[in-house]
Amino acid sequence: MSMADWIGWLATAIFAVSYFCRTPEALRRVQGVAALAWAAYGVAIHALPVIVANVIVASLAVWTSFARRAAPAPRT
């Protein structure tokens, strides 16, 4: 099995683990790591669309996992 195959299987395993996360923040962080692994896979197979898409997904996943939730509007 090639190094690219190993990276792809690792990315798949990390993504599958995300289904066991108990909080939305943890889910996003694990999926962000998985997306980075998929981006590495894209590098290994020289696929720019895979790299770009997964860097965007990883960035958004990690950013939204740390973003503060908006306070609920007061009732009037």
N, C-alpha and C positions, 0 to 999 in steps of 0.2 A: 504494500500500500504506500502511496506517495505521501510526502509531507502535506501537500494540499488536501488530500483525503483526510488525513488526521485532523487538520484544522477544521474542516467541514464537519466531521463527526463530533469534535469538541464543541463547536458552535451549536450543533443540534442538541447535544446533551445539556448545555447551559440553558438554552431556550426551554427545553423540556422541564428543567428544574424550576423555572419561573412559575409553573403552574402550582407549585407547592407553597408559594409565598402567601403570607397571611395578611399583609397590608398592601395597599396600592403603591406606597412608596417603595417597598421592597421589590414588588413586582416590576416596577419601572427600572429600578437599579439593576436587577438581574437581567432584564431584557436589554438594558443598555450595554451591559458587559457582553451579552450574547451578540448584539449588533456589532460591537467592536471585533468580536471573533469572526463574524461573517465578513466584516471589512478586511480582516487579515486574510481570509479565504479568497476574497476578491483580488487582493494583492498577489497571492500565490498563483492564481490562475490568470492574472493579467486582465481582469474584467473591470474596467473603470465604472460602469453603471452599478455594479455590485458594491464597489468601494464607496462611491458617492452616496448611494441610497442608504447604506448602513451607517455611514458617518453621520448623516442627517438624523436617522432614527435614534442612534446612540446619543447624540447631543440633546435631542428633544426629550428622550426618556430620562436621562440624568437630570437635565434642567428642571423638568416638571416634577421630578421626585423631590427636589430640594426647594421648589418654589413655595412660598407661603400661600396657604389657602386664604381666599378673601373672606373677611368677616361677614356674617350674614347681616342683611339690611335690618335696621331696627323696625319693629312693628309700630304702626301708628294707630 
